Amino acid sequence: MPATAADDLAHQSPEAIAAMFGRVAPRYDFLNHALCGGTDVYWRWQLARAVAAQRPARLLDLATGSGDVLRALARRQAASETMIGADFCLPMLRVAREKAVSHLVAADALRLPFADASFDAITIAFGLRNFADRSAGLREMRRVLRAGGRAHILEFSHPVAGLAPLYFAYLRWVMPRYAQFFTPERGAYEYLGDSIRAFPRQPQLAEMMRGAGFAAARWTNLTFGIVALHVAEV
Ligand SMILES: C[S@@+](CC[C@H](N)C(=O)[O-])C[C@H]1O[C@@H](n2cnc3c(N)ncnc32)[C@H](O)[C@@H]1O
């Protein structure tokens, strides 16, 4: 028996995860900014900056959600031809469309409707953590990237040692209570904290990327490692 709402969600099917994001979709952007004091804008800006340095022709943003990564990429004109956003949660895609984000596809990141070697770059922000099978997700990314293409993974990670106890206490005790002022979905925010704690550390994720067939994986810590940006080439 799951002990908490978060345990419940953590063991749910992809459909249940999509449904959870569907329920938080109307307040997702607001809570994103509120819970981290707007730092998420900076994290996506760093992602867009890294991609712009590569300036890929065809880019796929996975788990695109409400479309903020695509907007950050568009501001920097990071891709020269096409940018597509894919997500399996229709209410999140609806929020993206209301923000005038175009080229959106409803798709499961574990079974992408794209041919091998279709893209020069993949971005994914705060999505991989939620995949039912992360290794399969990484292999699917590799499949749709051309040789020499790059995956950019922005994800919550494990902060530097001194900060970790305070940060994980905030995730466990403060954030879900704060979130419940704005949404009845307290369980979704307990799940967020639990999923961050359980997510692989920076070197482990780099190793998983290598295991999925990426040639080299390196990472940059942002905000003392609360978030890390992993970049790897096929
Ligand atoms: C925390 S949100 C991140 C949204 C956005 N990338 C951002 O930066 O705010 C996670 C998103 O991942 C999506 N997601 C989770 N698993 C997925 C999968 N297997 N296929 C497609 N989308 C998925 C959810 O529907 C949700 O929109």
The ligand as an ORCA input file, in Angstrom:
! r2SCAN-3c Opt
* xyz 0 1
  C       7.506     19.210    -15.039
  S       6.776     19.290    -16.625
  C       8.021     20.135    -17.560
  C       7.450     21.011    -18.650
  C       8.413     21.935    -19.353
  N       9.447     21.190    -20.051
  C       9.011     22.959    -18.449
  O      10.185     23.266    -18.568
  O       8.273     23.543    -17.630
  C       6.946     17.621    -17.165
  C       6.239     17.336    -18.444
  O       6.678     16.054    -18.896
  C       5.617     15.453    -19.546
  N       5.908     14.009    -19.666
  C       6.209     13.135    -18.674
  N       6.435     11.919    -19.177
  C       6.266     12.007    -20.519
  C       6.346     11.083    -21.594
  N       6.644      9.793    -21.392
  N       6.108     11.521    -22.846
  C       5.805     12.826    -23.080
  N       5.687     13.744    -22.108
  C       5.930     13.348    -20.833
  C       4.406     15.801    -18.693
  O       3.197     15.635    -19.373
  C       4.729     17.250    -18.342
  O       4.129     18.145    -19.253
*
